Amino acid sequence: MQTLDHTVYLDLREGADVLEADRQGDKVLRLADGSMLKLFRRKRLLTSALWSPYARRFADNCQTLQERGIECPRIRQVYRIPAIERDAVHYDPLPGRTLRQLLDGDAPDELRARLGEFIAHLHQNGIYFRSAHLGNVVLTPENTLGLIDVADLRAYGRPLRKGLRLRNFKHMLRYRQDREWLLKDNRFLEHYLSHQQTCNERELRLALDT
């Protein structure tokens, strides 16, 4: 992690668009060259971020995903910015539109099938993404699916066990709009089931109904 002088930070963010902010300050910036700067603050004095900063987790998770053939942002650098008490990750965004953005238009039904296959691929590759929702899955210009906002992700050395898979499905259905689209027909579940051998349809439907 590289320490970033306050003057250099101000030069870096000059002309940036603030995409996300709260009362504590900026959270996500689109820099003048189109790259992104995501800022993280420590919310508590005693937290796991002391020894595993969220910015570093974001960068490490991107590297893991790339190694496993899953598209995600490309990391440029990880910074510590003492003057504003923030850590930051500088990255090139994954191009495309999120599935939630596509829902506002006319998302093709076949996307549900492709998403089912994609989630099965993640699970078979040991990826447990607690922030799994349609706002964090991107359809790229090359017509492939990838992940963004990946600080809240765990990678295991083997396919996910059944309990984690079922828990991940519940996470995906937290938002009403997502749930209605995913369960509009059977394509999402059928294509997930056809690309893995760990869960059966009854178990998945019980998890989705609770």
C-alpha positions in Angstrom: 0.0 0.0 0.0 1.5 3.3 -1.1 1.2 6.4 1.1 -0.2 9.3 -0.9 0.7 12.9 0.0 -2.3 15.3 0.4 -1.0 17.5 -2.4 -0.6 14.6 -4.8 -4.1 13.4 -3.8 -5.6 16.8 -4.6 -3.8 16.8 -8.0 -5.2 13.3 -8.7 -8.8 14.2 -7.9 -8.7 17.5 -9.8 -11.6 17.6 -12.2 -13.1 14.4 -10.8 -16.8 13.7 -10.7 -18.2 12.6 -7.3 -20.3 9.5 -7.9 -20.9 8.6 -4.2 -20.5 10.6 -1.0 -22.0 10.8 2.5 -21.7 13.1 5.5 -18.2 11.9 6.1 -17.0 12.9 2.6 -16.3 11.5 -0.8 -16.7 7.7 -1.4 -16.3 7.1 -5.1 -14.7 9.5 -7.7 -14.5 9.2 -11.4 -11.2 10.8 -12.2 -10.5 13.0 -15.2 -9.0 10.1 -17.2 -12.0 7.9 -16.7 -10.5 5.7 -14.0 -12.1 5.4 -10.5 -10.9 6.1 -7.0 -12.9 4.4 -4.3 -12.3 5.7 -0.7 -12.7 3.7 2.5 -12.7 5.0 6.1 -12.5 3.0 9.3 -15.9 3.1 11.0 -14.7 1.8 14.4 -11.5 2.1 16.4 -11.2 -1.7 16.7 -12.0 -3.3 13.3 -10.6 -5.9 11.0 -9.7 -3.0 8.6 -6.8 -2.3 10.9 -4.9 -5.4 9.6 -6.9 -6.0 6.4 -7.9 -2.6 4.9 -11.0 -2.7 2.7 -9.0 -1.0 -0.1 -6.5 -3.9 0.0 -9.3 -6.5 0.1 -10.9 -4.9 -3.0 -7.6 -5.1 -4.8 -6.8 -8.7 -3.7 -10.3 -9.9 -4.6 -9.9 -8.4 -8.1 -6.6 -10.3 -8.5 -8.2 -13.5 -7.3 -11.2 -13.1 -9.7 -8.9 -12.5 -12.6 -6.9 -15.5 -11.8 -10.1 -17.6 -11.8 -11.2 -16.1 -15.2 -13.9 -13.8 -13.8 -14.1 -10.3 -15.2 -13.8 -7.4 -12.8 -12.1 -4.0 -12.4 -8.4 -3.7 -13.2 -6.4 -2.3 -10.2 -3.8 0.4 -10.7 -2.7 1.1 -7.1 -3.8 1.0 -3.5 -3.2 4.1 -1.4 -3.2 5.2 2.2 -4.0 8.9 2.5 -3.2 10.0 6.0 -4.3 13.7 5.6 -8.0 12.6 5.1 -7.8 9.4 7.1 -8.8 7.3 4.2 -7.5 4.3 2.3 -8.2 4.2 -1.4 -8.1 1.9 -4.4 -7.4 3.3 -7.9 -8.8 1.2 -10.7 -10.1 1.0 -14.3 -13.8 0.2 -14.1 -15.3 -2.8 -15.8 -17.0 -1.4 -18.9 -20.7 -2.1 -19.5 -24.0 -1.8 -17.7 -25.2 -3.4 -14.5 -28.1 -5.8 -14.8 -30.2 -3.5 -12.6 -29.6 -0.7 -15.1 -30.8 -3.0 -17.8 -34.0 -3.7 -15.9 -34.9 -0.1 -16.4 -34.9 -0.7 -20.1 -35.8 -4.0 -21.7 -33.5 -6.6 -20.3 -33.9 -9.8 -22.4 -35.3 -12.8 -20.7 -32.3 -14.9 -21.7 -30.2 -12.9 -19.3 -31.8 -14.8 -16.4 -30.5 -18.0 -17.9 -27.0 -16.6 -18.3 -27.0 -15.2 -14.8 -27.9 -18.6 -13.4 -24.9 -20.1 -15.3 -22.7 -17.3 -14.1 -23.6 -17.7 -10.4 -23.1 -21.4 -10.7 -19.6 -20.7 -12.2 -18.8 -18.4 -9.3 -19.9 -21.0 -6.7 -18.0 -23.8 -8.5 -14.9 -21.6 -8.4 -15.2 -21.0 -4.7 -16.5 -17.4 -4.9 -18.9 -16.3 -2.1 -20.1 -12.8 -2.8 -22.2 -11.5 0.1 -23.0 -8.3 -1.9 -24.4 -10.3 -4.8 -27.3 -8.3 -6.4 -28.1 -7.1 -9.8 -26.4 -3.8 -9.2 -23.0 -5.5 -8.8 -23.2 -7.7 -11.9 -22.2 -6.1 -15.2 -22.9 -7.1 -18.8 -19.9 -6.0 -20.7 -19.7 -4.7 -24.4 -18.3 -8.2 -25.2 -21.5 -9.7 -23.9 -19.9 -11.4 -20.9 -20.8 -11.0 -17.2 -18.5 -9.7 -14.5 -18.5 -8.4 -11.0 -17.9 -4.9 -9.5 -17.8 -3.6 -5.9 -16.0 -6.7 -4.7 -14.5 -5.7 -1.3 -17.2 -7.9 0.4 -16.2 -11.2 -1.2 -14.6 -14.4 0.0 -12.6 -16.8 -2.2 -12.3 -20.5 -1.2 -10.0 -23.1 -2.6 -12.8 -25.4 -3.5 -16.4 -25.2 -4.7 -18.7 -23.6 -2.2 -20.5 -25.9 0.2 -24.3 -26.1 0.1 -24.9 -23.8 3.1 -23.0 -21.0 1.6 -24.7 -21.4 -1.8 -28.1 -21.2 -0.2 -27.2 -18.2 1.9 -25.9 -16.5 -1.3 -29.2 -17.0 -3.0 -31.0 -15.3 -0.1 -28.6 -12.3 -0.5 -29.5 -12.0 -4.2 -33.2 -11.7 -3.4 -33.1 -9.0 -0.8 -34.3 -6.3 -3.2 -37.9 -6.6 -4.5 -37.1 -5.5 -8.1 -34.3 -8.0 -8.3 -36.4 -10.8 -6.8 -39.3 -10.1 -9.2 -37.1 -10.2 -12.3 -35.0 -13.3 -11.2 -38.1 -15.3 -10.4 -40.2 -14.2 -13.3 -39.8 -17.6 -14.8 -37.7 -20.8 -14.1 -34.7 -19.9 -16.3 -32.5 -18.5 -13.6 -32.9 -21.6 -11.3 -32.9 -24.1 -14.1 -29.6 -22.9 -15.6 -28.0 -22.6 -12.1 -29.0 -26.2 -11.3 -27.8 -27.5 -14.7 -24.3 -26.2 -14.1 -23.7 -27.6 -10.6 -24.3 -30.8 -8.6 -24.3 -29.5 -5.0 -27.9 -28.2 -4.6 -31.2 -29.6 -5.8 -34.3 -27.6 -6.9 -36.2 -28.3 -3.7 -33.4 -26.9 -1.5 -33.1 -23.8 -3.6 -36.8 -23.1 -3.6 -37.0 -23.6 0.2 -34.1 -21.1 0.5 -35.8 -18.6 -1.8 -39.1 -18.8 0.1 -37.6 -18.1 3.5 
